[in-house]
Amino acid sequence: MQSNVGGIDKTLRIAVGALLILLALTGLIGPWGWIGVVPLATGLFNFCPAYKLLGINTCKMKK
């Protein structure tokens, strides 16, 4: 897997994912908040399968 998530994108994914999971744990938004696992994982692994399919890359290229 080649990294295709970087910078601000990675930070936002981790923050939003963690927030959704926290809200689900506290019962404020219900069980659908567990969908936060997806952005959290893609942020931590620096890889998004949807980006791969769409040909998007927010990671800076190494020269």
C-alpha positions in Angstrom: 0.0 0.0 0.0 1.4 3.3 -1.0 0.5 6.3 1.1 -2.1 8.6 -0.5 -3.3 10.5 2.6 -1.1 13.3 4.0 -0.9 16.5 5.9 -4.1 18.3 6.9 -6.2 15.4 5.4 -4.6 13.0 7.8 -5.0 15.2 10.8 -8.7 15.9 10.0 -9.4 12.2 9.5 -7.9 11.2 12.8 -9.7 14.1 14.7 -13.1 13.4 13.1 -12.8 9.7 13.6 -11.8 10.0 17.2 -14.6 12.5 17.9 -17.3 10.2 16.3 -16.1 7.2 18.3 -16.0 9.3 21.5 -19.6 10.6 20.9 -20.7 7.0 20.2 -19.1 5.8 23.4 -20.9 8.5 25.5 -24.2 7.7 23.8 -24.7 11.2 22.4 -25.0 10.2 18.7 -25.9 6.5 18.9 -24.3 3.5 17.3 -23.8 5.1 13.9 -20.9 7.0 15.4 -18.8 3.9 15.1 -18.4 4.8 11.5 -15.6 7.0 12.9 -13.4 3.9 12.8 -13.1 4.3 9.0 -11.6 7.8 8.9 -9.5 7.1 12.0 -8.0 4.0 10.4 -7.4 5.7 7.0 -5.7 8.6 8.8 -3.5 6.3 10.9 -2.5 4.0 8.0 -2.0 6.9 5.5 -4.0 5.0 2.9 -7.6 5.5 1.7 -9.0 2.8 -0.7 -11.5 5.3 -2.1 -8.7 7.7 -3.0 -6.9 4.9 -4.8 -10.0 4.1 -6.9 -10.5 7.8 -7.7 -6.8 8.5 -8.4 -6.6 11.1 -5.6 -3.4 11.7 -3.6 -3.0 14.3 -0.9 0.4 13.0 0.2 3.4 15.1 -0.8 5.5 13.2 -3.4 9.1 12.4 -2.5 11.7 13.4 -5.1 
